[in-house]
């Protein structure tokens, strides 16, 4: 997916332009050029294909992996760094930041964080360089649902349906338009002209084509980058080149609703969408109360980031108590702490994968934590019960787990 400006030669970027579009410091671009990871032409410019290369390099170096370590992986043939652009990640920037883009929505800009969360994506940081297709997709999506109903509920539910997959998209969005009296017959009965009555239905397919293409690229980029980051971490660890584990690392938590697939099959997507909306609100409150934040919704669950394992335990226990108290089924959760890679608000790496696998292993109502993370909790008065060694999918070595309940936390915390 190569983008260029006009029909002439592909657009070339100065180091400053490359830094902006890749969201990386110019110093890193200079270092990558000197090391030979990317090439700077005789004219001092870079090819557009360097944008995804620099984005990946910045994600790795931000986690403590040096350019020298990256070059080790490249030169030993363990990472096809030069081929990253062929995987389809060559965006065309609009020249403005997410903050500037958000201002174009006026009062509706406050909906953007919830909209991104409903899509299953992290909200971009204010300084992020916006991509052309992303601006078009988000703008057209917001405009479409404003025609149906200006309240945020249909907008966010529609975004969540789109983010969960193409299989449910067409039928579920049509049902949602009907629910808010946006179908042509309903709008005709409300006194709209024929042209205005059919506007949502006419625009739906066109709008969703753009939204799907953007979501597919973002989710594919996340999955590929996450696999590369985890492989690189593992490879460098085996080579004895990975930086030491931070003394008080951040923690990642996954909290999932029990029996989601069965309930969706029995009650349909509308119930699932309502439960996800409630879960999102509860997660935002619990995370915010303990210095954490919601990274993204995942259909049947939520991914959270905290500054420490202790804050993660307190926040997750509060959320797990609030979930059944608000009419949702019990949740199960997993927490792991360690090195993370942050890119455009999303989080990658072994710690993320480990927390997700731990959550999947937990049963309804159960909070499991990696044994390594549990060692950080004793000094702050959190007690736990040993849950044994388990083999988790995608994790090469058995993982020691502990079980934590609300009764085992320090009431003074």
C-alpha positions in Angstrom: 0.0 0.0 0.0 2.3 2.8 -1.3 1.0 6.3 -1.0 2.5 9.2 -3.0 1.5 12.8 -3.6 0.3 13.1 -7.1 1.2 11.0 -10.1 4.9 11.8 -10.2 7.8 10.4 -8.1 7.0 9.1 -4.6 7.0 11.7 -2.0 10.3 12.1 -0.1 10.7 13.4 3.4 13.2 15.5 5.3 14.4 14.2 8.6 12.0 16.6 10.4 9.1 15.5 8.2 9.9 11.8 8.8 10.1 12.5 12.5 6.7 14.1 12.6 4.9 11.4 10.4 6.6 8.6 12.4 6.1 10.2 15.8 9.7 9.8 16.6 12.6 12.2 17.6 14.9 13.4 14.8 17.8 12.1 16.9 16.6 8.6 16.5 16.3 9.0 12.7 19.9 10.3 12.6 21.0 7.3 14.7 19.1 4.8 12.5 20.6 6.5 9.3 24.2 6.3 10.7 23.7 2.6 11.7 22.4 1.7 8.3 18.9 0.7 9.4 17.4 3.3 7.0 19.0 5.2 4.2 19.2 9.0 3.7 19.6 10.0 0.1 22.3 12.3 -1.3 19.7 15.1 -1.3 19.3 14.6 2.5 15.8 13.1 2.1 14.2 9.8 3.1 11.7 7.6 1.2 8.2 7.4 2.4 8.7 3.8 3.2 10.9 4.8 6.1 7.8 5.9 8.1 6.8 2.4 9.2 10.4 1.4 9.8 11.0 4.4 12.1 7.7 3.8 13.9 8.7 0.2 14.7 12.2 1.3 15.7 10.8 4.0 18.0 8.5 1.5 19.7 11.5 -0.8 20.4 13.9 1.9 21.6 11.2 3.4 23.8 11.1 0.1 25.7 14.9 0.2 26.3 16.1 -1.7 23.3 19.0 0.2 21.8 19.7 0.8 18.1 22.7 -1.4 18.5 20.5 -4.2 19.7 18.1 -3.6 16.8 21.0 -3.8 14.3 22.1 -7.0 16.0 18.7 -8.5 15.1 18.8 -7.0 11.6 22.3 -8.2 10.7 21.8 -11.6 12.1 18.8 -12.0 9.9 16.3 -12.3 12.7 14.3 -9.2 11.7 13.4 -8.3 8.1 13.5 -4.6 9.0 13.8 -3.4 5.4 10.7 -5.3 4.4 8.4 -3.8 7.0 6.8 -1.4 4.4 5.7 -4.4 2.2 3.4 -5.4 5.0 1.1 -2.5 4.1 1.9 0.1 6.7 2.8 3.2 4.7 0.3 5.9 5.8 -0.1 9.3 4.2 0.0 12.1 6.8 -2.4 15.1 6.6 0.2 17.4 8.2 -1.8 18.0 11.4 -1.8 16.5 14.8 -4.6 14.6 16.5 -5.1 17.6 18.8 -5.7 19.9 15.7 -7.9 17.2 14.1 -10.0 16.9 17.3 -10.6 20.7 17.3 -12.5 20.4 14.0 -15.3 18.7 15.8 -16.0 21.5 18.2 -18.1 20.4 21.2 -18.2 16.8 19.8 -14.5 16.4 20.3 -15.2 15.1 23.8 -16.7 12.0 22.1 -13.4 11.0 20.4 -11.8 9.1 23.3 -15.0 7.0 23.8 -15.2 6.5 20.0 -11.7 5.2 19.7 -12.2 2.9 22.7 -15.4 1.6 21.1 -13.5 0.9 17.9 -11.0 -1.2 20.1 -8.2 1.4 19.6 -6.3 3.6 21.9 -6.9 7.3 21.6 -3.9 8.8 19.9 -1.7 11.2 22.0 -2.3 14.9 21.1 1.0 15.2 19.1 0.3 12.2 16.9 0.5 12.9 13.1 -2.9 12.1 11.7 -3.3 9.9 8.6 -5.4 10.9 5.7 -7.7 7.8 5.7 -8.1 8.0 9.5 -9.3 11.6 9.4 -11.7 10.7 6.5 -13.0 7.6 8.3 -13.5 9.2 11.7 -15.1 12.4 10.2 -17.5 10.6 7.9 -18.4 8.1 10.7 -19.2 10.9 13.1 -21.2 12.8 10.5 -23.3 9.7 9.6 -24.5 9.0 13.1 -25.2 12.6 13.7 -27.8 12.3 10.9 -29.5 9.4 12.7 -29.4 10.8 16.3 -27.1 13.4 17.8 -26.8 11.6 21.1 -23.5 9.6 21.7 -25.1 6.2 22.4 -25.8 5.1 18.8 -22.4 6.5 17.6 -20.4 4.5 20.2 -22.5 1.3 19.8 -22.0 1.5 16.1 -18.2 1.9 16.5 -18.0 -1.0 18.8 -19.9 -3.3 16.4 -17.5 -2.2 13.6 -14.4 -2.8 15.7 -15.5 -6.4 16.6 -15.5 -7.5 13.0 -17.0 -7.5 9.5 -19.1 -10.5 10.1 -21.5 -8.6 12.4 -21.1 -5.2 10.8 -23.7 -5.0 8.1 -26.7 -6.6 9.8 -25.9 -5.1 13.3 -25.5 -1.5 12.0 -28.7 -1.8 10.0 -30.5 -2.9 13.2 -29.0 0.0 15.1 -30.3 2.5 12.5 -33.7 1.0 12.9 -33.6 1.2 16.6 -33.0 4.9 16.5 -35.6 5.4 13.7 -33.1 6.0 11.0 -34.4 3.7 8.3 -36.1 5.2 5.3 -39.6 4.1 6.2 -39.2 5.4 9.8 -37.8 8.7 8.6 -40.5 9.1 6.1 -43.1 8.6 8.8 -41.4 11.3 10.8 -41.9 13.8 8.0 -38.5 13.8 6.2 -38.3 14.2 2.5 -37.4 11.2 0.4 -33.8 12.4 0.0 -33.4 13.0 3.7 -35.1 9.8 4.6 -32.7 7.6 2.6 -29.5 9.6 3.5 -28.3 7.3 6.3 -28.9 4.1 4.4 -27.3 5.5 1.2 -24.2 6.7 3.1 -23.9 3.6 5.4 -22.1 1.4 2.9 -19.8 4.1 1.7 -18.9 5.3 5.2 -18.3 1.7 6.5 -16.0 0.9 3.6 -13.7 3.7 4.7 -14.0 2.8 8.4 -13.3 -0.9 7.8 -10.2 -0.2 5.7 -8.8 2.0 8.4 -9.6 -0.4 11.2 -8.1 -3.3 9.3 -4.8 -1.5 8.9 -4.6 -0.4 12.5 -5.5 -3.8 13.9 -3.1 -5.5 11.5 -0.3 -3.1 12.3 -0.9 -3.8 16.0 -0.8 -7.5 15.6 2.3 -7.6 13.4 4.2 -5.0 15.6 3.2 -6.9 18.7 4.6 -10.2 17.3 7.8 -8.5 16.2 8.2 -6.8 19.6 7.7 -10.0 21.6 10.0 -11.9 19.3 12.7 -9.3 19.6 12.4 -9.2 23.4 12.7 -13.0 23.5 15.6 -13.1 21.1 17.6 -10.3 22.9 16.9 -12.0 26.2 18.4 -15.2 24.9 21.4 -13.2 23.7 21.9 -11.6 27.1 21.3 -8.1 25.6 17.9 -7.1 27.1 18.0 -4.3 29.7 17.4 -5.2 33.3 13.8 -5.3 34.5 12.7 -2.0 36.0 12.5 -1.9 39.8 8.9 -0.8 39.9 7.5 -1.6 36.5 4.1 -0.7 35.1 1.3 -3.3 35.2 -1.1 -4.5 32.6 -4.5 -6.0 33.4 -7.1 -7.7 31.4 -10.6 -8.0 32.8 -13.1 -10.2 30.8 -16.8 -10.9 31.3 -17.5 -14.6 31.8 -19.7 -16.4 29.2 -19.7 -13.6 26.6 -19.8 -15.9 23.6 -22.7 -17.9 24.9 -24.7 -14.8 25.8 -24.1 -13.2 22.5 -25.3 -16.3 20.7 -28.5 -16.4 22.8 -29.4 -12.7 23.2 -27.7 -11.1 20.1 -25.3 -8.3 19.5 -27.6 -5.6 21.1 -27.1 -7.1 24.6 -23.4 -7.5 24.0 -23.1 -3.8 23.0 -25.0 -2.6 26.0 -22.9 -4.8 28.3 -19.7 -3.4 26.7 -20.9 0.2 27.2 -21.6 -0.5 30.9 -18.2 -2.3 31.3 -16.4 0.7 29.7 -17.9 3.2 32.1 -17.1 1.0 35.1 -13.5 0.4 33.9 -12.9 4.1 33.4 -14.1 4.9 36.9 -12.1 2.1 38.6 -8.9 2.7 36.6 -9.1 6.5 37.2 -9.5 6.0 41.0 -6.1 4.2 41.1 -4.0 6.1 38.7 -4.6 3.8 35.8 -6.3 4.2 32.4 -8.3 2.1 30.0 -6.2 1.2 27.0 -8.9 -0.4 24.9 -12.2 -2.4 24.9 -12.0 -5.9 23.6 -15.6 -6.9 23.0 -16.0 -9.1 26.1 -13.4 -7.3 28.2 -11.1 -4.4 28.8 -7.3 -3.8 28.8 -6.0 -1.5 31.5 -2.6 0.0 32.3 -1.4 1.0 35.8 1.7 2.6 37.1 2.4 -0.2 39.6 1.2 -3.7 40.4 -0.3 -2.5 43.7 -2.5 0.1 41.9 -3.4 -2.6 39.3 -4.6 -5.0 42.0 -6.7 -2.3 43.8 -8.2 -1.1 40.5 -9.0 -4.5 39.2 -10.6 -5.7 42.4 -12.8 -2.6 42.5 -13.8 -3.2 38.9 -14.6 -6.9 39.5 -16.8 -5.9 42.4 -18.6 -3.2 40.4 -19.3 -5.5 37.4 -21.9 -7.9 39.0 -23.2 -5.0 41.2 -24.3 -3.3 37.9 -26.1 -6.3 36.4 -23.3 -7.8 34.4 -22.0 -11.4 34.8 -18.9 -12.1 36.9 -15.5 -11.2 35.4 -12.2 -13.0 35.5 -8.9 -11.1 35.4 -5.1 -11.4 35.0 -2.3 -9.0 35.9 1.4 -8.9 34.9 4.0 -6.3 35.3 7.2 -5.6 33.4 8.7 -3.8 30.4 6.1 -2.5 27.9 6.3 -0.9 24.5 4.0 2.1 23.9 3.1 3.3 20.4 0.3 5.8 19.6 -1.4 4.9 22.9 -1.3 1.2 22.2 0.8 -1.2 24.2 2.9 -4.1 23.0 5.2 -6.8 24.3 5.5 -9.9 26.4 4.0 -8.3 29.5 0.7 -7.6 27.5 0.6 -11.1 26.1 1.3 -12.6 29.5 -1.5 -10.6 31.3 -3.9 -11.6 28.5 -3.1 -15.3 28.8 -3.4 -15.2 32.6 -6.8 -13.6 32.4 -7.9 -16.3 30.0 -6.8 -19.0 32.5 -8.7 -17.4 35.4 -12.2 -18.7 36.2 -15.3 -16.5 36.8 -14.7 -14.2 39.8 -11.0 -15.0 40.0 -8.1 -12.6 39.8 -4.7 -14.2 39.0 -1.4 -12.5 39.0 2.0 -13.7 37.8 4.3 -14.9 40.6 7.0 -12.5 39.5 4.5 -9.6 39.9 3.3 -10.9 43.2 6.8 -10.4 44.7 6.2 -6.7 44.3 3.0 -6.8 46.4 4.3 -8.1 49.7 6.0 -4.8 50.6 2.6 -3.0 50.3 0.6 -5.4 52.4 -1.1 -7.4 49.7 -1.3 -11.1 50.5 -2.0 -13.8 48.0 -2.5 -17.6 47.7 -0.3 -19.7 45.5 -2.1 -21.0 42.4 0.7 -23.2 41.1 2.7 -23.4 37.8 0.7 -23.5 34.6 1.5 -23.7 30.9 -0.1 -20.8 29.1 -0.7 -20.6 25.4 1.9 -18.6 23.6 4.2 -18.5 26.6 7.2 -20.9 26.2 7.9 -21.6 29.8 5.5 -22.5 32.7 4.3 -19.5 34.6 3.9 -19.3 38.3 0.5 -17.8 39.4 -1.0 -16.5 42.6 -4.7 -15.8 43.4 -5.8 -12.5 45.1 -9.1 -11.7 46.6 -10.5 -8.5 48.1 -10.1 -10.0 51.6 -6.4 -10.4 51.1 -5.7 -6.8 50.3 -4.6 -4.3 52.9 -7.7 -2.4 54.1 -5.5 0.6 54.7 -4.5 0.8 51.0 
